[in-house]
C-alpha cells in the first residue's frame, strides 16, 4: 500500500515545525544563564562621609553630594543631584527650597518634588550624630 502524499506532507510539516520549536526552546534555555550573568549589577557599597562641623538648629550644610539639614529632633541629608538630568541643586535660603539651575525643578528640604520637569523625589541619606556634638556621619 502506498501512503497518500497529502497525509505524508502533513506529517512532514508537523515534524519539521515541532523540530524548529524544540530548537528554539533549547536555545532559550541554554542562553538564559548567560543573559542573567550579563545583566547582573554589583550593588554600590555605602560610603560614609564625616561632617566635622557643629550645626545649630535650622542650619543647612551643603556638600557637593548632599544637603544636610538640622532641626531640633532630627538631622537628615538629601541628594543634591537633580532626578531630571543630574544637575547639582542649589539651596535657596529665602525660599527654603533646592532649585535645579538647569530646568528649575524645585524640591522641599525633605526631598519632595514641588515643581518642574523632574518626576521623582530626591534620595534621602541616613544621618547619625557623632558623640559629644562633634558633627555628623552621612551614609551615601
Backbone bond lengths (Angstrom), bond angles and torsions (degrees), N, CA, C in turn:
res aa  C-N    CA-C-N  psi(-1)  N-CA   C-N-CA  omega(-1)  CA-C   N-CA-C  phi
1 X - - - 1.430 - - 1.528 108.99 -
2 X 1.310 118.14 133.74 1.454 124.37 -177.27 1.527 108.28 -98.21
3 X 1.362 118.01 127.02 1.470 118.57 179.34 1.524 110.95 -66.53
4 X 1.297 113.60 149.37 1.466 118.81 178.54 1.519 108.72 -72.13
5 X 1.310 115.87 142.67 1.463 119.64 -177.59 1.521 111.32 -69.80
6 X 1.304 118.60 -30.44 1.468 121.42 -179.68 1.532 110.12 -66.55
7 X 1.343 116.46 -45.00 1.455 120.55 -179.96 1.528 110.59 -67.32
8 X 1.316 117.24 -40.98 1.462 122.24 179.56 1.536 110.77 -64.12
9 X 1.318 118.66 -40.69 1.466 122.56 178.77 1.524 110.50 -67.45
10 X 1.311 118.65 -35.57 1.469 122.11 178.30 1.515 111.73 -64.11
11 X 1.365 115.51 -43.88 1.466 119.29 178.27 1.516 111.38 -66.63
12 X 1.318 116.77 -40.11 1.467 120.80 179.42 1.534 110.03 -62.19
13 X 1.311 117.83 -44.15 1.474 122.46 178.41 1.529 110.48 -62.47
14 X 1.354 115.70 -43.70 1.464 119.98 179.40 1.528 110.53 -61.50
15 X 1.319 117.35 -47.04 1.462 120.65 -178.11 1.531 112.11 -67.35
16 X 1.321 117.28 -39.09 1.470 118.39 179.49 1.525 111.12 -69.27
17 X 1.312 119.01 -37.11 1.474 119.62 177.59 1.532 110.49 -70.31
18 X 1.344 116.66 -37.79 1.452 119.99 177.42 1.524 110.34 -63.34
19 X 1.335 117.43 -42.39 1.460 122.54 178.60 1.533 111.00 -62.74
20 X 1.327 118.07 -38.66 1.466 121.94 177.10 1.520 111.92 -64.30
21 X 1.337 116.84 -43.72 1.470 120.56 178.44 1.525 110.81 -65.00
22 X 1.330 116.72 -39.51 1.462 120.27 179.09 1.528 110.64 -62.48
23 X 1.319 118.93 -42.47 1.468 122.22 177.52 1.521 111.07 -63.79
24 X 1.327 117.17 -40.46 1.463 121.02 179.21 1.526 111.51 -63.21
25 X 1.317 117.19 -48.77 1.472 121.37 -179.72 1.527 110.31 -63.45
26 X 1.320 118.23 -42.08 1.468 121.54 178.09 1.526 110.74 -62.49
27 X 1.334 117.10 -41.51 1.467 120.48 177.86 1.513 112.29 -61.97
28 X 1.324 116.70 -41.55 1.473 120.59 178.84 1.521 110.43 -64.86
29 X 1.332 116.45 -44.44 1.467 120.36 -179.46 1.530 110.66 -62.78
30 X 1.313 117.49 -39.41 1.465 120.47 -179.86 1.525 112.65 -73.96
31 X 1.322 118.31 -29.82 1.472 121.85 -179.21 1.523 113.31 -84.90
32 X 1.320 118.65 -18.56 1.460 120.99 -176.05 1.535 113.04 -56.99
33 X 1.347 119.99 -48.35 1.473 118.61 179.06 1.532 112.66 -59.34
34 X 1.313 117.69 -39.63 1.458 120.72 178.93 1.528 110.95 -64.45
35 X 1.328 117.17 -44.81 1.467 120.40 -179.79 1.525 111.77 -65.24
36 X 1.332 117.67 -38.98 1.468 119.20 178.06 1.531 110.59 -68.00
37 X 1.328 118.30 -32.21 1.463 121.17 176.12 1.525 110.88 -67.34
38 X 1.317 117.90 -42.26 1.459 122.03 -178.25 1.521 111.04 -65.34
39 X 1.329 117.89 -36.75 1.465 121.53 -177.47 1.525 112.95 -82.79
40 X 1.317 119.84 -3.36 1.460 122.78 -176.34 1.526 110.54 -66.72
41 X 1.327 116.35 130.86 1.462 122.22 176.97 1.518 109.33 -112.98
42 X 1.305 116.87 133.28 1.457 121.58 175.88 1.527 107.48 -80.27
43 X 1.334 118.13 123.55 1.461 119.22 179.44 1.522 111.27 -64.30
44 X 1.332 115.71 145.28 1.460 120.41 179.78 1.524 109.80 -71.40
45 X 1.326 115.18 138.21 1.455 119.85 176.11 1.529 108.47 -79.59
46 X 1.334 117.21 141.03 1.466 118.43 178.77 1.528 111.06 -68.22
47 X 1.327 114.87 143.77 1.463 120.51 175.82 1.525 107.61 -110.48
48 X 1.305 116.48 143.38 1.458 122.24 -179.97 1.519 108.52 -109.20
49 X 1.320 116.02 120.82 1.461 121.07 179.98 1.525 107.93 -114.45
50 X 1.319 114.60 124.43 1.458 120.92 -178.29 1.523 109.37 -93.96
51 X 1.319 115.89 126.30 1.468 121.93 175.82 1.525 106.16 -105.81
52 X 1.328 116.04 102.08 1.466 120.59 -177.30 1.528 109.32 -92.80
53 X 1.290 114.33 68.95 1.458 119.81 -176.88 1.522 107.74 -147.65
54 X 1.306 115.87 132.63 1.466 119.25 176.17 1.523 108.11 -80.34
55 X 1.309 115.24 124.29 1.458 120.58 179.32 1.524 109.16 -113.81
56 X 1.302 115.43 135.03 1.455 120.47 177.45 1.526 109.41 -83.47
57 X 1.313 115.94 164.94 1.462 120.79 178.25 1.522 109.02 -60.55
58 X 1.331 116.05 128.22 1.456 121.67 -179.10 1.516 113.93 93.83
59 X 1.341 117.78 -5.78 1.466 120.90 179.52 1.521 111.42 -78.05
60 X 1.319 114.43 157.16 1.459 122.35 176.96 1.527 107.75 -128.65
61 X 1.327 116.23 130.87 1.463 121.79 175.67 1.523 107.44 -111.35
62 X 1.340 116.63 124.36 1.459 120.89 179.25 1.521 110.16 -102.75
63 X 1.314 115.11 119.52 1.446 123.47 174.98 1.533 105.97 -107.88
64 X 1.323 119.95 159.16 1.474 118.82 178.44 1.532 113.86 -57.09
65 X 1.337 117.53 -27.47 1.460 120.28 -177.17 1.518 114.82 -102.35
66 X 1.327 118.23 -23.70 1.460 119.95 -175.27 1.519 110.98 -148.85
67 X 1.324 114.38 164.27 1.459 122.12 172.12 1.523 106.68 -115.69
68 X 1.335 116.54 125.89 1.455 122.46 -177.81 1.522 108.70 -103.39
69 X 1.323 116.35 123.52 1.464 122.43 -179.86 1.516 108.96 -112.64
70 X 1.336 116.70 136.88 1.455 121.81 -179.39 1.527 108.29 -122.20
71 X 1.335 115.65 123.53 1.465 122.49 174.57 1.519 108.00 -121.91
72 X 1.315 117.32 -179.45 1.462 120.90 -173.89 1.524 113.28 -57.89
73 X 1.325 116.82 -48.14 1.466 119.55 -173.39 1.524 114.35 -98.06
74 X 1.328 117.77 -16.66 1.451 118.32 -174.82 1.524 111.86 -152.52
75 X 1.320 113.71 164.79 1.464 121.98 172.64 1.525 106.47 -130.90
76 X 1.324 116.71 142.30 1.454 121.13 178.79 1.514 109.61 -145.22
77 X 1.307 115.33 159.59 1.461 121.11 179.80 1.522 107.94 -131.05
78 X 1.330 115.41 141.83 1.457 120.91 176.36 1.523 108.57 -127.28
79 X 1.300 115.24 155.41 1.457 121.12 -178.77 1.525 110.59 -65.95
80 X 1.328 116.43 146.87 1.465 121.49 174.67 1.521 111.22 -100.76
81 X 1.326 117.93 15.89 1.457 122.16 178.35 1.522 108.72 -102.90
82 X 1.317 116.64 121.01 1.454 122.13 -178.40 1.527 109.77 -63.79
83 X 1.324 116.58 138.35 1.460 121.24 -179.37 1.523 112.05 -79.49
84 X 1.327 118.65 -2.94 1.459 121.33 178.62 1.527 110.84 -84.29
85 X 1.338 117.21 -65.06 1.463 120.95 -178.57 1.524 114.22 -127.29
86 X 1.321 117.85 3.87 1.454 120.61 175.64 1.517 115.91 88.25
87 X 1.325 118.30 15.19 1.472 120.40 177.78 1.528 109.72 -73.33
88 X 1.338 116.85 155.68 1.462 121.13 178.38 1.527 109.69 -79.64
89 X 1.319 115.21 129.14 1.465 121.48 -177.77 1.522 111.33 -80.99
90 X 1.327 115.99 146.95 1.462 123.16 174.80 1.511 108.62 -108.50
91 X 1.339 116.25 146.51 1.457 120.37 179.72 1.522 109.62 -98.66
92 X 1.321 116.44 128.46 1.461 122.51 177.10 1.524 108.31 -100.14
93 X 1.328 115.74 110.39 1.475 120.48 179.39 1.533 110.84 -63.45
94 X 1.331 115.55 -37.42 1.468 120.34 -177.80 1.536 111.27 -64.76
95 X 1.333 116.80 -46.74 1.471 121.03 -177.27 1.521 113.17 -90.45
96 X 1.329 117.23 -10.34 1.467 122.24 -175.44 1.526 110.50 54.46
97 X 1.354 116.04 49.25 1.456 122.60 -179.43 1.522 110.03 -140.87
98 X 1.305 114.93 155.24 1.461 121.36 169.49 1.526 106.26 -96.01
99 X 1.329 116.36 128.35 1.458 121.39 -174.76 1.523 109.34 -123.61
100 X 1.330 115.35 134.13 1.454 121.65 178.65 1.528 109.18 -83.82
101 X 1.327 118.65 125.52 1.460 120.15 -179.68 1.533 113.05 -73.02
102 X 1.322 118.15 -17.00 1.472 120.64 -177.20 1.527 112.87 -78.33
103 X 1.326 117.35 -50.93 1.464 120.11 -175.99 1.525 112.97 -135.56
104 X 1.315 118.23 17.81 1.450 125.72 173.84 1.535 114.28 60.10
105 X 1.322 117.89 34.63 1.459 119.74 169.19 1.517 106.92 -68.37
106 X 1.327 116.52 142.49 1.469 121.14 -178.54 1.520 109.58 -122.67
107 X 1.342 114.40 140.33 1.453 121.78 -178.59 1.522 109.62 -131.99
108 X 1.331 116.29 147.23 1.461 121.12 176.97 1.526 109.04 -76.20
109 X 1.335 117.81 167.51 1.469 120.09 176.70 1.532 113.33 -62.35
110 X 1.332 117.62 -15.89 1.460 121.07 177.09 1.526 111.86 -94.78
111 X 1.349 116.98 4.49 1.454 121.10 175.57 1.514 115.31 90.95
112 X 1.322 118.08 3.16 1.463 121.01 -179.48 1.527 110.02 -77.48
113 X 1.328 116.57 136.12 1.464 121.86 178.11 1.521 108.94 -70.29
114 X 1.328 115.91 128.34 1.459 121.33 179.73 1.522 112.32 -105.61
115 X 1.355 116.41 -39.27 1.458 119.91 -174.11 1.527 109.11 -162.21
116 X 1.329 115.21 161.26 1.459 120.44 173.34 1.517 113.22 104.58
117 X 1.330 116.23 -177.73 1.468 120.43 -175.82 1.531 114.71 -75.33
118 X 1.316 118.70 -14.96 1.468 120.05 178.48 1.523 108.65 -64.05
119 X 1.333 116.93 140.42 1.462 121.71 -177.59 1.531 113.22 -106.14
120 X 1.339 117.23 -17.73 1.464 120.95 -175.12 1.522 110.50 -113.96
121 X 1.322 115.23 154.65 1.456 121.67 172.58 1.530 109.21 -74.08
122 X 1.321 115.89 163.55 1.464 120.96 178.64 1.523 110.59 -79.33
123 X 1.343 117.42 146.16 1.464 119.85 175.41 1.525 110.76 -66.25
124 X 1.328 115.09 142.52 1.464 121.96 178.37 1.521 107.61 -105.55
125 X 1.339 116.45 133.92 1.459 121.61 -178.60 1.524 110.07 -104.51
126 X 1.319 115.23 151.04 1.462 122.14 178.86 1.524 109.76 -74.39
127 X 1.342 115.91 136.85 1.472 121.90 -179.52 1.521 108.89 -128.33
128 X 1.330 115.71 134.13 1.464 121.51 174.93 1.523 108.54 -124.29
129 X 1.338 116.29 136.58 1.462 120.89 176.53 1.530 108.68 -78.47
130 X 1.323 116.33 134.98 1.458 120.72 176.70 1.518 109.51 -77.25
131 X 1.326 116.56 159.74 1.465 121.07 -177.77 1.524 111.30 -63.27
132 X 1.296 115.33 147.34 1.470 124.54 177.29 1.524 112.91 60.71
133 X 1.306 118.05 26.27 1.465 121.60 176.47 1.518 114.42 63.07
134 X 1.339 117.47 32.04 1.466 121.00 -177.30 1.522 113.11 -86.04
135 X 1.313 117.77 1.68 1.459 119.56 178.71 1.509 111.28 141.98
136 X 1.323 115.38 -156.68 1.457 121.81 -174.67 1.519 110.75 -139.17
137 X 1.326 115.92 152.97 1.461 123.41 175.05 1.531 106.80 -115.34
138 X 1.338 115.74 118.41 1.465 121.69 -178.93 1.510 108.49 -106.99
139 X 1.334 116.82 128.97 1.460 122.90 177.98 1.523 107.93 -97.70
140 X 1.340 115.10 111.36 1.461 120.51 -178.45 1.513 109.09 -103.43
